[in-house]
Amino acid sequence: MNNTVIRRLRTEWPLHFLLLPGVLVTLAYHYGPTLGIVMAFQKFQPILGFFKSKWVGMRNFEYVFHLPGFEQVLWNTLIISFFKILFGLAIPLALALLLNEVRKTWFQRLIQTSVFLPFFLSWTVLGGVLFEIFTLRGPVNGLLSSIGVDPIMFMGSNGWFRGILVGSDVWKGMGYNMIIFLAAIVGINPSLYEAAEVDGAGKWKQMLHITLPGMMPIIILLSTLSIGNILNAGFEQILLLYNPVVYRGSDVIDTFVYRLGLFDRQYGPAAAVGLFKSGISLLLVSLSYFMAYRFSRYRIF
């Protein structure tokens, strides 16, 4: 360690000391629990602990992959995540393009605030709101009854429940993504629009030939980075909203691990599923990071 580094440490040690609580919390709650990965290869029994539980190798993985319903769980995870990513990018993009054409500043701010508000609410609050809206005696069924349609059990139907999961997730997050797209629009050179107006281009052609190409790097970046979340279908949201009636259409990997580990007390297989998901997610995140650098020159390291 050279003299420059030692001198900086002597003068800046209070700043480094402030990092200590954050480092300890990260080690205790983020890196410490990863030691539990060893359960994926054991017939884990809490009374015996990590050191005395029987080592079973890959049997937990074989057991999980042959469980009835695991393929359905994997399919649910992929299909729910896919539609969340698709609509979670397309709808905020459309909103940002439309809002960019509004010339009343007060109206723009009103829409931005209204759309952004659900992002700050927890799924516990939003879950209660959704139950009230879609219950048999809720406003949606009341509206359907007024036009002669029989009430629908939205929260007890596998088909409708998936739509509610995707729609509510898009509703909660679209304000955040819309702000990102609006920021990308602001970064486009205004002289391009002035030149287009001189050439006689209308609003529609300006959007097609200036706004969308100017936003393309951020669209590609968000799309590629979202690939890494294809196995994260939303644990908290689904856990709070679903019930045994809709397990077939909404049970995803995270909720499957939760029930397998805590309710069935099969700790080893539950850890094996979690490790399987983490491994696939690591590959997808690496792939999305590579693609983000390949197409938009985005990199963290």
Secondary structure, 3 states (H helix, E strand, C coil): CCHHHHHHHHHHHHHHHHHHHHHHHHHHHHHHHHHHHHHHHEECCCCCHHHHCEECCCHHHHHHHCCCCHHHHHHHHHHHHHHHHHHHHHHHHHHHHHHHCCCCHHHHHHHHHHHHHHHHCCHHHHHHHHHHHHCCCCHHHHHHHHCCCCCCCHHHCHHHHHHHHHHHHHHHHHHHHHHHHHHHHHCCCHHHHHHHHHCCCCHHHHHHHHHHHHHHHHHHHHHHHHHHHCCCCCHHHHHHHCCHHHHHHHCCHHHHHHHHHHHCCCHHHHHHHHHHHHHHHHHHHHHHHHHHHHHHCCCCC
